[in-house]
Amino acid sequence: MSLVNEKVERKNQVKKKYCRFERAGIKYVDYKDANFLLKFVNEQGKILPRRLTGNSLKFQRKVATAIKRARHLALMPYVADGMK
Amino acid sequence: MYQNQYETVFILTPVLSEAQMKDAVEKFKAVLTDNGAELLNDEPWGLRKLAYPIQHKSTGYYQLFEFKANPELIATLETEYKRDERILRFLTTKLDKFGADYSDRRRNGKIGKKNQDAPKEDSKRNETVKS
């Protein structure tokens, strides 16, 4: 019985999160494109946290304002039940 | 005179007849052009379903204008919106340089190809990183 801790072998390497806007070179988040913004909300219509979307802080802010604008214009719901 | 680029969307009540809709749209177009705005785009989205009811209405007539104007115009435009009972909602946004660029491409119908454009820019980025 050895007292040395064995190395934990992770089967699949943890994928690093990335900001899709920075990777794709998108510089402006359009509030008029509700279908695209749908990727950043859950099925209740709540904005997903950065922890889940992987957005950089800069683009998370832009996404959030775009979603809020889309909600104001009734392009997206404030509250929904089973949107997806 | 310094001018900003703006974009405004408003929703009209669906109870209006077609002629009344046109009349309302023309009225706001006139508000813009009479006050020295340079109209860049006039895009009627038409009757759309609202994501949630506004004033007990489930549909609305959307209209988008893009224009260049000096900032004083926005206040007059928005009071004009508030006074008009036909308007359900409105939103006016100032476009930054990226937004102006985006709307320019959108107007020229390149946004549908956005997904094709994106990887190109991506590869360019990678090249610059390598060199």
Backbone of each chain as ProteinMPNN parsed JSONL, in Angstrom:
{"seq_chain_A": "MSLVNEKVERKNQVKKKYCRFERAGIKYVDYKDANFLLKFVNEQGKILPRRLTGNSLKFQRKVATAIKRARHLALMPYVADGMK", "coords_chain_A": {"N_chain_A": [[0.847, -1.199, 0.0], [0.749, 2.0, -1.041], [1.54, 5.305, 0.031], [1.563, 7.457, -1.507], [-0.155, 9.771, -3.428], [-2.003, 8.799, -6.227], [-1.831, 9.76, -9.64], [-4.56, 11.484, -10.966], [-6.377, 10.348, -13.609], [-7.769, 11.964, -16.209], [-10.277, 11.167, -18.428], [-11.281, 12.349, -20.836], [-9.913, 15.255, -22.051], [-10.53, 18.361, -20.509], [-12.502, 20.621, -22.197], [-11.531, 23.814, -23.215], [-13.296, 26.779, -22.501], [-14.608, 29.212, -24.788], [-14.962, 32.481, -26.191], [-17.515, 32.975, -28.364], [-17.943, 35.159, -29.991], [-15.56, 36.545, -30.153], [-14.002, 34.634, -31.324], [-15.273, 34.252, -33.765], [-15.092, 36.712, -34.839], [-17.127, 38.598, -34.66], [-18.468, 41.782, -34.183], [-20.541, 43.321, -33.438], [-23.523, 43.034, -31.689], [-26.655, 42.219, -32.692], [-29.822, 43.44, -31.897], [-32.077, 42.974, -33.312], [-32.089, 40.501, -34.363], [-33.626, 38.042, -33.306], [-33.65, 35.279, -33.313], [-31.012, 34.521, -33.198], [-30.249, 35.503, -30.72], [-31.592, 33.832, -29.119], [-29.992, 31.756, -28.432], [-28.735, 32.488, -26.15], [-30.386, 32.44, -23.984], [-32.298, 30.691, -21.477], [-34.871, 28.125, -21.374], [-36.9, 29.405, -20.089], [-36.606, 31.937, -20.836], [-34.709, 33.408, -19.58], [-31.618, 35.203, -19.227], [-28.622, 33.537, -19.908], [-25.874, 32.722, -17.746], [-22.429, 33.804, -17.915], [-20.757, 31.792, -17.262], [-21.926, 29.576, -18.376], [-22.294, 30.212, -21.096], [-19.817, 30.973, -21.951], [-19.019, 33.403, -22.959], [-16.972, 36.319, -23.406], [-16.431, 38.964, -21.034], [-16.934, 41.466, -22.146], [-18.555, 40.853, -24.39], [-20.628, 39.503, -23.212], [-21.905, 41.533, -21.884], [-22.782, 43.035, -24.067], [-24.479, 41.215, -25.294], [-26.396, 40.969, -23.297], [-27.555, 43.567, -23.233], [-28.577, 43.622, -25.809], [-30.482, 41.586, -25.716], [-32.223, 42.674, -23.863], [-33.148, 44.882, -25.254], [-34.433, 43.623, -27.368], [-36.447, 42.392, -25.973], [-37.939, 44.571, -25.128], [-39.04, 45.422, -27.517], [-40.795, 43.428, -27.997], [-39.817, 41.299, -29.42], [-38.678, 39.236, -28.233], [-39.645, 37.171, -25.464], [-40.329, 38.356, -22.107], [-40.923, 36.673, -19.99], [-41.271, 33.196, -20.28], [-42.618, 29.975, -21.082], [-41.234, 27.042, -21.587], [-39.771, 27.684, -24.07], [-38.084, 26.519, -25.862]], "CA_chain_A": [[0.0, 0.0, 0.0], [1.566, 3.212, -1.092], [0.877, 6.485, 0.581], [1.642, 8.558, -2.487], [-1.381, 9.91, -4.223], [-1.842, 8.506, -7.655], [-2.322, 10.801, -10.545], [-5.919, 11.287, -11.46], [-6.377, 10.399, -15.077], [-9.043, 12.392, -16.791], [-10.408, 10.44, -19.687], [-11.255, 13.314, -21.933], [-9.412, 16.544, -21.593], [-11.585, 19.364, -20.355], [-12.434, 21.607, -23.278], [-11.49, 25.178, -22.72], [-14.392, 27.603, -23.021], [-14.128, 30.328, -25.584], [-16.003, 33.434, -26.534], [-17.794, 32.733, -29.781], [-17.879, 36.408, -30.748], [-14.161, 36.867, -30.408], [-13.474, 33.64, -32.251], [-15.859, 34.42, -35.094], [-14.855, 38.071, -35.319], [-18.349, 39.402, -34.665], [-18.17, 42.942, -33.336], [-21.773, 44.011, -33.044], [-24.61, 42.103, -31.402], [-27.855, 42.864, -33.201], [-31.026, 43.114, -31.118], [-33.172, 42.649, -34.221], [-31.982, 39.093, -34.735], [-34.068, 37.342, -32.095], [-33.311, 33.861, -33.408], [-29.631, 34.357, -32.759], [-30.182, 35.782, -29.279], [-32.234, 32.703, -28.431], [-28.924, 30.87, -27.947], [-28.192, 32.964, -24.887], [-31.394, 32.41, -22.918], [-32.795, 29.342, -21.21], [-36.228, 27.973, -21.924], [-37.812, 30.356, -19.453], [-36.335, 33.26, -21.379], [-33.73, 34.123, -18.755], [-30.289, 35.308, -19.822], [-27.704, 32.555, -19.334], [-24.648, 33.331, -17.214], [-21.172, 33.673, -18.649], [-20.235, 30.485, -16.876], [-22.477, 28.581, -19.29], [-22.154, 30.554, -22.506], [-18.408, 31.134, -22.275], [-18.743, 34.706, -23.552], [-16.096, 37.217, -22.662], [-17.245, 39.945, -20.295], [-17.324, 42.508, -23.082], [-19.672, 40.441, -25.226], [-21.764, 39.167, -22.356], [-22.613, 42.801, -21.661], [-23.46, 43.412, -25.302], [-25.585, 40.272, -25.482], [-27.438, 41.293, -22.328], [-28.314, 44.752, -23.659], [-29.318, 43.277, -27.024], [-31.656, 40.813, -25.306], [-33.159, 43.583, -23.207], [-33.784, 45.686, -26.31], [-35.348, 42.747, -28.105], [-37.62, 42.182, -25.116], [-38.735, 45.785, -25.137], [-39.766, 45.488, -28.779], [-41.62, 42.224, -28.088], [-39.24, 40.305, -30.319], [-38.402, 38.112, -27.336], [-40.486, 37.301, -24.278], [-39.709, 38.584, -20.787], [-41.079, 35.374, -19.314], [-41.839, 32.215, -21.194], [-42.682, 28.629, -20.543], [-40.878, 26.081, -22.623], [-39.555, 28.379, -25.332], [-37.317, 25.679, -26.798]], "C_chain_A": [[0.874, 1.237, 0.0], [0.784, 4.399, -0.553], [0.9, 7.671, -0.387], [0.353, 8.604, -3.297], [-1.114, 9.582, -5.678], [-2.414, 9.634, -8.485], [-3.741, 10.485, -11.005], [-5.881, 11.372, -12.97], [-7.754, 10.798, -15.574], [-9.142, 11.797, -18.189], [-10.388, 11.385, -20.876], [-10.857, 14.659, -21.372], [-10.548, 17.557, -21.541], [-11.423, 20.406, -21.449], [-12.423, 23.005, -22.694], [-12.651, 25.965, -23.335], [-13.816, 28.742, -23.839], [-15.303, 31.248, -25.883], [-16.282, 33.325, -28.017], [-17.725, 34.001, -30.619], [-16.446, 36.738, -31.111], [-13.58, 35.885, -31.404], [-14.0, 33.87, -33.668], [-15.649, 35.83, -35.656], [-16.11, 38.907, -35.448], [-18.134, 40.571, -33.71], [-19.413, 43.636, -32.832], [-22.861, 42.965, -32.828], [-25.92, 42.795, -31.752], [-29.08, 42.448, -32.392], [-32.18, 42.691, -32.011], [-33.198, 41.17, -34.591], [-32.332, 38.219, -33.526], [-33.69, 35.864, -32.128], [-31.898, 33.578, -32.92], [-29.527, 34.529, -31.244], [-30.788, 34.649, -28.457], [-31.202, 31.732, -27.869], [-28.467, 31.246, -26.546], [-29.232, 33.066, -23.779], [-31.803, 30.956, -22.669], [-34.254, 29.252, -21.633], [-37.264, 28.838, -21.22], [-37.615, 31.767, -19.994], [-35.357, 34.071, -20.549], [-32.369, 34.135, -19.449], [-29.349, 34.327, -19.121], [-26.436, 33.245, -18.823], [-23.442, 33.023, -18.099], [-20.542, 32.305, -18.439], [-20.736, 29.409, -17.853], [-22.238, 28.92, -20.759], [-20.692, 30.677, -22.915], [-18.062, 32.465, -22.905], [-17.724, 35.475, -22.731], [-16.98, 38.288, -22.031], [-17.795, 41.018, -21.22], [-18.557, 42.088, -23.878], [-20.863, 39.978, -24.42], [-22.603, 40.418, -22.098], [-23.413, 43.179, -22.901], [-24.657, 42.511, -25.566], [-26.735, 40.637, -24.55], [-28.241, 42.514, -22.769], [-29.132, 44.439, -24.908], [-30.585, 42.505, -26.668], [-32.695, 41.732, -24.672], [-33.882, 44.476, -24.216], [-34.797, 44.861, -27.076], [-36.608, 42.484, -27.295], [-38.536, 43.386, -25.154], [-39.594, 45.865, -26.392], [-40.627, 44.247, -29.021], [-41.125, 41.263, -29.167], [-38.886, 39.047, -29.542], [-39.277, 38.279, -26.102], [-39.677, 37.662, -23.027], [-39.754, 37.292, -19.989], [-41.736, 34.421, -20.304], [-41.863, 30.859, -20.509], [-42.371, 27.662, -21.675], [-40.721, 26.715, -23.975], [-38.897, 27.464, -26.356], [-37.917, 24.28, -26.898]], "O_chain_A": [[1.639, 1.478, 0.933], [-0.439, 4.482, -0.665], [0.335, 8.731, -0.119], [-0.142, 7.584, -3.778], [-0.133, 10.029, -6.272], [-3.337, 10.344, -8.087], [-4.058, 9.356, -11.38], [-5.406, 12.356, -13.537], [-8.746, 10.092, -15.394], [-8.229, 11.907, -19.007], [-9.585, 11.238, -21.797], [-11.388, 15.129, -20.366], [-11.41, 17.596, -22.418], [-10.356, 20.998, -21.611], [-13.202, 23.332, -21.798], [-12.949, 25.837, -24.522], [-12.687, 29.181, -23.616], [-16.466, 30.849, -25.835], [-15.395, 33.554, -28.839], [-17.477, 33.935, -31.823], [-16.153, 37.156, -32.231], [-12.755, 36.258, -32.238], [-13.27, 33.705, -34.646], [-15.989, 36.104, -36.807], [-16.157, 39.832, -36.259], [-17.68, 40.39, -32.58], [-19.35, 44.445, -31.906], [-23.092, 42.113, -33.686], [-26.256, 43.831, -31.178], [-29.347, 41.259, -32.22], [-33.156, 42.113, -31.533], [-34.208, 40.657, -35.073], [-31.451, 37.725, -32.822], [-33.437, 35.264, -31.082], [-31.624, 32.542, -32.315], [-28.807, 33.79, -30.573], [-30.53, 34.525, -27.259], [-31.494, 30.975, -26.944], [-27.883, 30.427, -25.836], [-28.991, 33.702, -22.753], [-31.667, 30.103, -23.547], [-34.805, 30.203, -22.189], [-38.385, 28.986, -21.707], [-38.364, 32.682, -19.652], [-35.186, 35.269, -20.772], [-32.016, 33.198, -20.165], [-29.285, 34.288, -17.892], [-25.983, 34.232, -19.402], [-23.459, 32.101, -18.914], [-19.887, 31.751, -19.322], [-20.027, 28.438, -18.117], [-22.007, 28.028, -21.575], [-20.358, 30.506, -24.087], [-16.929, 32.657, -23.346], [-17.626, 35.302, -21.516], [-18.123, 38.492, -22.439], [-18.95, 41.429, -21.108], [-19.497, 42.869, -24.028], [-21.997, 40.052, -24.894], [-23.833, 40.373, -22.093], [-24.57, 43.589, -22.807], [-25.712, 42.971, -26.002], [-27.9, 40.62, -24.949], [-29.47, 42.506, -22.691], [-30.251, 44.931, -25.056], [-31.642, 42.743, -27.251], [-33.894, 41.589, -24.911], [-35.062, 44.787, -24.058], [-35.886, 45.337, -27.398], [-37.7, 42.366, -27.849], [-39.758, 43.248, -25.205], [-40.737, 46.32, -26.342], [-41.13, 44.044, -30.126], [-41.906, 40.512, -29.753], [-38.804, 37.951, -30.097], [-39.616, 39.402, -25.729], [-38.501, 37.318, -22.91], [-38.762, 36.873, -19.394], [-42.633, 34.798, -21.058], [-41.209, 30.642, -19.489], [-43.162, 27.496, -22.603], [-41.422, 26.363, -24.924], [-39.114, 27.605, -27.56], [-37.403, 23.44, -27.637]]}, "seq_chain_B": "MYQNQYETVFILTPVLSEAQMKDAVEKFKAVLTDNGAELLNDEPWGLRKLAYPIQHKSTGYYQLFEFKANPELIATLETEYKRDERILRFLTTKLDKFGADYSDRRRNGKIGKKNQDAPKEDSKRNETVKS", "coords_chain_B": {"N_chain_B": [[-21.359, 70.432, -38.805], [-21.966, 68.057, -36.39], [-22.939, 64.721, -36.85], [-24.768, 61.89, -35.788], [-25.185, 58.354, -36.226], [-28.274, 56.772, -36.254], [-30.852, 54.455, -35.282], [-34.127, 53.495, -35.573], [-36.95, 51.796, -34.323], [-40.384, 51.184, -34.531], [-43.595, 50.154, -33.268], [-46.741, 49.807, -34.619], [-50.281, 49.988, -33.963], [-52.295, 47.116, -34.736], [-54.898, 47.587, -35.5], [-55.293, 49.52, -37.387], [-56.142, 50.527, -40.748], [-54.767, 49.635, -43.97], [-54.118, 51.961, -45.41], [-54.075, 53.84, -43.378], [-51.931, 52.934, -41.888], [-49.822, 53.42, -43.667], [-50.0, 56.131, -43.755], [-49.299, 56.822, -41.122], [-46.663, 55.906, -41.045], [-45.549, 57.545, -43.01], [-45.832, 59.972, -41.762], [-43.986, 59.872, -39.647], [-41.705, 59.571, -41.082], [-41.647, 62.0, -42.305], [-41.251, 63.614, -40.084], [-38.622, 62.987, -39.536], [-37.228, 63.699, -41.954], [-37.906, 66.386, -42.29], [-36.621, 67.606, -40.212], [-34.034, 67.657, -40.878], [-32.722, 65.188, -41.104], [-30.765, 62.569, -42.489], [-31.971, 60.127, -44.361], [-31.237, 56.726, -44.29], [-32.093, 54.119, -44.488], [-35.158, 52.44, -44.992], [-37.284, 50.356, -43.713], [-39.918, 48.309, -43.819], [-41.166, 45.933, -41.678], [-43.535, 44.793, -41.501], [-46.636, 43.187, -40.506], [-46.337, 41.558, -37.495], [-46.141, 38.885, -35.131], [-46.409, 39.518, -31.695], [-44.185, 38.927, -28.957], [-45.274, 38.968, -26.494], [-48.408, 40.096, -25.163], [-49.241, 43.505, -25.859], [-50.967, 46.227, -24.707], [-53.283, 44.664, -24.876], [-53.057, 43.588, -27.386], [-52.07, 41.233, -29.814], [-50.608, 41.246, -32.092], [-48.529, 43.318, -34.209], [-47.54, 46.156, -36.204], [-44.473, 46.477, -37.583], [-41.881, 48.851, -38.051], [-38.871, 50.013, -39.407], [-36.374, 52.512, -39.275], [-33.392, 53.875, -40.507], [-31.057, 56.365, -39.913], [-29.105, 59.403, -40.324], [-28.387, 61.955, -38.124], [-28.417, 65.039, -36.215], [-28.011, 65.147, -32.63], [-30.144, 66.568, -31.383], [-32.493, 66.087, -32.658], [-33.531, 63.67, -31.817], [-34.945, 63.926, -29.419], [-37.206, 65.389, -30.219], [-38.314, 63.586, -31.987], [-38.942, 61.483, -30.272], [-40.796, 62.616, -28.508], [-42.79, 63.012, -30.288], [-43.443, 60.372, -30.865], [-44.462, 59.627, -28.373], [-46.718, 61.158, -28.186], [-48.375, 60.128, -30.053], [-51.081, 58.02, -30.468], [-51.205, 55.756, -31.903], [-48.904, 54.38, -31.739], [-47.453, 51.556, -30.355], [-45.043, 50.677, -29.212], [-41.681, 51.945, -29.088], [-38.254, 52.219, -30.1], [-35.187, 53.769, -30.009], [-31.93, 53.749, -31.09], [-28.508, 54.607, -30.792], [-25.943, 54.1, -33.1], [-22.8, 52.612, -32.768], [-19.439, 52.57, -34.147], [-19.067, 49.942, -34.963], [-21.653, 49.036, -35.059], [-22.692, 50.66, -37.063], [-21.242, 49.76, -39.196], [-22.127, 47.139, -39.279], [-24.874, 47.511, -39.86], [-24.641, 48.615, -42.32], [-23.656, 46.5, -43.834], [-25.803, 44.825, -43.525], [-27.806, 46.161, -44.86], [-26.892, 45.932, -47.433], [-27.462, 43.381, -47.894], [-25.753, 41.382, -46.986], [-25.834, 39.996, -44.718], [-27.098, 37.594, -44.544], [-25.148, 35.966, -45.431], [-23.503, 35.899, -43.366], [-22.577, 33.758, -41.823], [-20.865, 32.551, -43.572], [-18.996, 34.477, -43.883], [-17.879, 34.69, -41.405], [-16.021, 32.469, -40.756], [-13.977, 33.121, -42.516], [-12.952, 35.522, -41.549], [-12.054, 34.52, -39.223], [-9.972, 32.81, -40.001], [-8.255, 34.701, -40.969], [-7.592, 36.014, -38.665], [-6.192, 34.011, -37.327], [-3.978, 33.8, -38.96], [-2.732, 36.231, -38.56], [-2.009, 35.926, -35.971], [-0.144, 33.896, -36.092], [1.933, 35.066, -37.624]], "CA_chain_B": [[-22.32, 69.929, -37.808], [-21.703, 66.647, -36.114], [-24.125, 63.86, -36.955], [-24.647, 60.502, -35.351], [-26.05, 57.422, -36.934], [-29.287, 56.203, -35.369], [-31.72, 53.427, -35.822], [-35.33, 53.516, -34.758], [-37.977, 50.813, -34.652], [-41.607, 51.39, -33.763], [-44.67, 49.202, -33.5], [-48.05, 50.445, -34.759], [-51.399, 49.09, -33.623], [-52.785, 46.371, -35.894], [-56.29, 47.923, -35.828], [-55.355, 50.494, -38.471], [-56.243, 50.008, -42.11], [-53.492, 49.736, -44.684], [-53.861, 53.362, -45.745], [-53.728, 54.543, -42.127], [-50.567, 52.504, -41.568], [-48.915, 54.158, -44.545], [-50.098, 57.512, -43.312], [-48.515, 56.945, -39.891], [-45.255, 55.742, -41.403], [-45.152, 58.763, -43.718], [-45.775, 61.058, -40.785], [-42.717, 59.823, -38.912], [-40.658, 59.815, -42.073], [-41.625, 63.447, -42.488], [-40.629, 64.192, -38.882], [-37.175, 62.829, -39.694], [-36.637, 64.448, -43.066], [-38.126, 67.825, -42.11], [-35.692, 68.133, -39.215], [-32.667, 67.593, -41.383], [-32.073, 63.882, -40.989], [-30.464, 61.919, -43.768], [-32.537, 58.786, -44.238], [-30.373, 55.739, -44.932], [-32.824, 52.886, -44.756], [-36.576, 52.455, -44.634], [-37.54, 48.923, -43.812], [-41.131, 47.851, -43.146], [-41.14, 44.493, -41.372], [-44.916, 44.337, -41.655], [-47.373, 42.698, -39.345], [-45.65, 40.44, -36.837], [-46.699, 38.455, -33.853], [-45.643, 40.01, -30.554], [-43.775, 37.857, -28.046], [-46.2, 39.059, -25.367], [-49.398, 41.112, -25.527], [-49.075, 44.912, -25.459], [-52.296, 46.862, -24.783], [-54.219, 43.596, -25.256], [-52.921, 43.244, -28.805], [-51.067, 40.166, -29.942], [-49.777, 41.499, -33.268], [-48.178, 44.719, -34.39], [-46.902, 46.488, -37.475], [-43.127, 46.977, -37.274], [-41.227, 49.702, -39.059], [-37.496, 50.376, -39.044], [-35.715, 53.589, -40.013], [-32.007, 54.176, -40.147], [-30.807, 57.74, -40.371], [-28.031, 60.195, -39.73], [-28.974, 63.212, -37.681], [-27.76, 65.555, -35.014], [-28.679, 64.599, -31.455], [-31.338, 67.289, -30.914], [-33.668, 65.553, -33.344], [-34.047, 62.478, -31.153], [-35.941, 64.335, -28.431], [-38.452, 65.752, -30.91], [-38.867, 62.351, -32.533], [-39.518, 60.659, -29.218], [-42.045, 63.234, -28.018], [-43.758, 62.741, -31.352], [-43.865, 58.992, -30.625], [-45.255, 59.54, -27.151], [-48.012, 61.809, -28.364], [-49.182, 59.399, -31.022], [-51.732, 56.876, -29.833], [-51.098, 54.575, -32.76], [-47.636, 53.717, -31.455], [-47.457, 50.681, -29.183], [-43.688, 50.696, -28.655], [-40.629, 52.448, -29.967], [-36.891, 52.119, -29.581], [-34.199, 54.469, -30.825], [-30.575, 53.467, -30.605], [-27.386, 55.205, -31.503], [-25.045, 53.037, -33.531], [-21.359, 52.898, -32.71], [-18.833, 52.308, -35.468], [-19.3, 48.55, -35.34], [-23.069, 48.945, -35.397], [-22.881, 51.306, -38.354], [-20.661, 48.833, -40.168], [-23.033, 45.991, -39.351], [-26.123, 47.877, -40.542], [-24.248, 48.826, -43.707], [-23.598, 45.183, -44.47], [-27.157, 44.289, -43.501], [-28.539, 46.844, -45.915], [-26.447, 45.403, -48.713], [-27.878, 41.984, -47.993], [-24.648, 40.442, -46.763], [-25.955, 39.384, -43.399], [-27.436, 36.181, -44.746], [-23.889, 35.243, -45.635], [-22.678, 36.15, -42.179], [-21.932, 32.527, -41.389], [-19.746, 32.285, -44.465], [-17.976, 35.484, -43.64], [-17.257, 34.525, -40.095], [-14.814, 31.649, -40.752], [-12.919, 33.836, -43.223], [-12.322, 36.454, -40.603], [-11.403, 33.683, -38.234], [-8.697, 32.345, -40.538], [-7.39, 35.876, -41.005], [-7.115, 36.233, -37.286], [-5.175, 33.017, -37.018], [-2.768, 34.142, -39.705], [-2.032, 37.339, -37.904], [-1.432, 35.414, -34.725], [1.055, 33.125, -36.445], [3.037, 35.878, -38.166]], "C_chain_B": [[-22.127, 68.435, -37.617], [-22.999, 65.836, -36.159], [-23.809, 62.453, -36.476], [-25.514, 59.622, -36.234], [-26.991, 56.752, -35.94], [-30.121, 55.166, -36.099], [-32.965, 53.448, -34.953], [-36.353, 52.502, -35.269], [-39.223, 51.213, -33.884], [-42.669, 50.386, -34.168], [-45.984, 49.969, -33.543], [-49.143, 49.452, -34.386], [-51.905, 48.384, -34.876], [-54.208, 46.747, -36.295], [-56.425, 48.894, -37.003], [-55.532, 49.802, -39.822], [-54.916, 50.245, -42.814], [-53.119, 51.189, -44.986], [-53.434, 54.15, -44.506], [-52.306, 54.203, -41.673], [-49.569, 53.344, -42.354], [-48.846, 55.615, -44.117], [-49.208, 57.737, -42.09], [-47.026, 56.856, -40.197], [-44.729, 57.001, -42.086], [-44.982, 59.929, -42.761], [-44.422, 61.07, -40.081], [-41.523, 60.003, -39.837], [-40.499, 61.316, -42.266], [-40.959, 64.129, -41.293], [-39.122, 64.124, -39.012], [-36.623, 63.769, -40.767], [-36.802, 65.953, -42.89], [-37.137, 68.431, -41.134], [-34.242, 67.912, -39.614], [-31.957, 66.276, -41.163], [-31.848, 63.304, -42.386], [-30.897, 60.459, -43.647], [-31.662, 57.784, -44.996], [-31.14, 54.486, -45.323], [-34.247, 53.003, -44.233], [-37.05, 51.024, -44.821], [-38.827, 48.563, -43.083], [-41.069, 46.343, -42.913], [-42.546, 43.909, -41.509], [-45.523, 43.84, -40.356], [-46.675, 41.483, -38.768], [-46.346, 40.109, -35.545], [-45.807, 38.986, -32.734], [-45.319, 38.838, -29.624], [-44.653, 37.834, -26.794], [-47.204, 40.16, -25.696], [-49.045, 42.511, -25.004], [-50.421, 45.579, -25.703], [-53.337, 45.904, -25.35], [-54.159, 43.244, -26.746], [-51.822, 42.204, -28.946], [-50.229, 40.291, -31.219], [-49.469, 42.989, -33.361], [-47.481, 44.92, -35.716], [-45.569, 47.147, -37.178], [-42.591, 47.82, -38.424], [-39.864, 50.134, -38.553], [-37.016, 51.535, -39.913], [-34.276, 53.674, -39.554], [-31.708, 55.556, -40.695], [-29.601, 58.34, -39.679], [-28.632, 61.53, -39.35], [-28.148, 63.767, -36.538], [-28.641, 65.277, -33.803], [-29.959, 65.3, -31.027], [-32.621, 66.705, -31.503], [-34.335, 64.435, -32.551], [-35.144, 62.834, -30.154], [-37.271, 64.664, -29.097], [-39.126, 64.496, -31.466], [-39.583, 61.562, -31.445], [-40.766, 61.297, -28.599], [-43.162, 62.997, -29.022], [-44.319, 61.319, -31.212], [-44.828, 58.906, -29.449], [-46.641, 60.129, -27.325], [-48.948, 60.994, -29.242], [-49.768, 58.142, -30.382], [-51.611, 55.598, -30.652], [-49.848, 53.755, -32.462], [-47.758, 52.847, -30.202], [-46.123, 50.758, -28.453], [-42.75, 51.382, -29.619], [-39.288, 52.27, -29.286], [-35.971, 52.854, -30.543], [-32.827, 54.178, -30.253], [-29.566, 54.194, -31.461], [-26.441, 54.067, -31.875], [-23.59, 53.485, -33.367], [-20.745, 52.492, -34.046], [-19.058, 50.872, -35.912], [-20.75, 48.35, -35.781], [-23.343, 49.542, -36.762], [-22.376, 50.393, -39.463], [-21.598, 47.644, -40.391], [-24.286, 46.344, -40.154], [-25.85, 48.138, -42.021], [-24.238, 47.5, -44.459], [-24.984, 44.567, -44.571], [-27.992, 44.86, -44.636], [-28.162, 46.291, -47.284], [-26.698, 43.906, -48.841], [-26.763, 40.988, -47.788], [-24.79, 39.677, -45.463], [-26.367, 37.917, -43.496], [-26.205, 35.322, -44.91], [-22.962, 35.371, -44.434], [-21.91, 34.908, -41.755], [-20.763, 32.14, -42.291], [-18.608, 33.267, -44.219], [-17.176, 35.197, -42.381], [-15.997, 33.652, -40.126], [-13.648, 32.317, -41.46], [-12.166, 34.751, -42.282], [-11.52, 35.682, -39.571], [-10.026, 33.263, -38.733], [-7.71, 33.509, -40.625], [-6.763, 36.135, -39.645], [-5.973, 35.291, -36.964], [-3.863, 33.332, -37.721], [-1.98, 35.237, -39.01], [-1.37, 36.871, -36.614], [-0.129, 34.679, -35.014], [2.227, 34.029, -36.816], [3.62, 36.834, -37.163]], "O_chain_B": [[-22.126, 67.662, -38.575], [-24.014, 66.223, -35.579], [-22.733, 61.909, -36.727], [-26.444, 60.086, -36.893], [-26.557, 56.231, -34.913], [-30.094, 55.029, -37.322], [-32.867, 53.423, -33.726], [-36.584, 52.37, -36.471], [-39.135, 51.55, -32.703], [-42.642, 49.841, -35.272], [-46.306, 50.7, -32.607], [-48.959, 48.239, -34.481], [-51.941, 48.977, -35.954], [-54.692, 46.281, -37.327], [-57.513, 49.076, -37.549], [-55.129, 48.654, -40.011], [-54.052, 50.966, -42.314], [-51.965, 51.593, -44.839], [-52.554, 55.008, -44.571], [-51.58, 55.049, -41.152], [-48.616, 53.898, -41.804], [-47.785, 56.238, -44.117], [-48.46, 58.713, -42.025], [-46.227, 57.632, -39.674], [-43.627, 57.47, -41.797], [-44.097, 60.767, -42.933], [-43.791, 62.117, -39.933], [-40.476, 60.513, -39.439], [-39.389, 61.836, -42.374], [-40.205, 65.089, -41.452], [-38.416, 65.066, -38.652], [-35.684, 64.528, -40.528], [-35.929, 66.72, -43.298], [-36.839, 69.623, -41.204], [-33.339, 67.975, -38.78], [-30.732, 66.238, -41.046], [-32.626, 63.523, -43.315], [-30.282, 59.666, -42.934], [-31.381, 57.961, -46.181], [-30.871, 53.873, -46.356], [-34.499, 53.584, -43.178], [-37.197, 50.545, -45.945], [-38.839, 48.514, -41.853], [-40.934, 45.571, -43.862], [-42.723, 42.695, -41.618], [-44.988, 44.05, -39.267], [-46.447, 40.496, -39.467], [-47.039, 40.934, -34.949], [-44.582, 38.908, -32.826], [-46.087, 37.881, -29.523], [-44.762, 36.81, -26.119], [-46.872, 41.078, -26.447], [-48.611, 42.674, -23.863], [-50.956, 45.496, -26.808], [-54.158, 46.276, -26.188], [-55.101, 42.672, -27.293], [-50.784, 42.28, -28.289], [-49.267, 39.548, -31.413], [-50.079, 43.807, -32.673], [-46.907, 43.991, -36.284], [-45.518, 48.232, -36.598], [-42.822, 47.533, -39.598], [-39.721, 50.568, -37.41], [-37.222, 51.543, -41.127], [-33.979, 53.56, -38.365], [-32.075, 55.873, -41.827], [-29.143, 57.88, -38.633], [-29.308, 62.166, -40.158], [-27.301, 63.081, -35.966], [-29.863, 65.183, -33.923], [-30.793, 64.683, -30.363], [-33.696, 66.818, -30.914], [-35.554, 64.269, -32.603], [-36.15, 62.132, -30.051], [-38.332, 64.274, -28.61], [-40.349, 64.361, -31.421], [-40.678, 61.04, -31.656], [-41.693, 60.586, -28.209], [-44.322, 62.808, -28.655], [-45.512, 61.09, -31.412], [-45.852, 58.226, -29.502], [-47.609, 59.68, -26.711], [-50.168, 61.153, -29.18], [-49.045, 57.313, -29.829], [-51.879, 54.502, -30.161], [-49.735, 52.598, -32.868], [-48.117, 53.332, -29.129], [-46.079, 50.889, -27.23], [-42.991, 51.401, -30.826], [-39.196, 52.183, -28.061], [-35.977, 52.591, -31.746], [-32.599, 54.347, -29.055], [-29.737, 54.371, -32.667], [-26.172, 53.18, -31.064], [-23.209, 54.584, -33.772], [-21.462, 52.112, -34.972], [-19.221, 50.608, -37.103], [-21.042, 47.616, -36.724], [-24.133, 49.0, -37.534], [-22.994, 50.269, -40.521], [-21.828, 47.207, -41.519], [-24.711, 45.58, -41.021], [-26.713, 47.913, -42.87], [-24.748, 47.397, -45.575], [-25.314, 43.888, -45.543], [-28.77, 44.157, -45.281], [-29.0, 46.192, -48.18], [-26.216, 43.253, -49.767], [-26.796, 39.884, -48.334], [-23.971, 38.816, -45.143], [-26.026, 37.105, -42.636], [-26.196, 34.134, -44.587], [-21.791, 34.997, -44.488], [-20.741, 34.988, -41.376], [-19.806, 31.499, -41.857], [-17.429, 32.931, -44.333], [-15.97, 35.432, -42.312], [-14.978, 34.059, -39.567], [-12.489, 32.131, -41.089], [-10.936, 34.76, -42.223], [-10.465, 36.119, -39.111], [-9.039, 33.342, -38.003], [-6.512, 33.349, -40.393], [-5.574, 36.431, -39.517], [-4.944, 35.685, -36.416], [-2.782, 33.157, -37.16], [-0.756, 35.184, -38.888], [-0.31, 37.362, -36.225], [0.855, 34.815, -34.287], [3.361, 33.803, -36.392], [4.55, 37.574, -37.483]]}, "name": "protein", "num_of_chains": 2, "seq": "MSLVNEKVERKNQVKKKYCRFERAGIKYVDYKDANFLLKFVNEQGKILPRRLTGNSLKFQRKVATAIKRARHLALMPYVADGMKMYQNQYETVFILTPVLSEAQMKDAVEKFKAVLTDNGAELLNDEPWGLRKLAYPIQHKSTGYYQLFEFKANPELIATLETEYKRDERILRFLTTKLDKFGADYSDRRRNGKIGKKNQDAPKEDSKRNETVKS"}
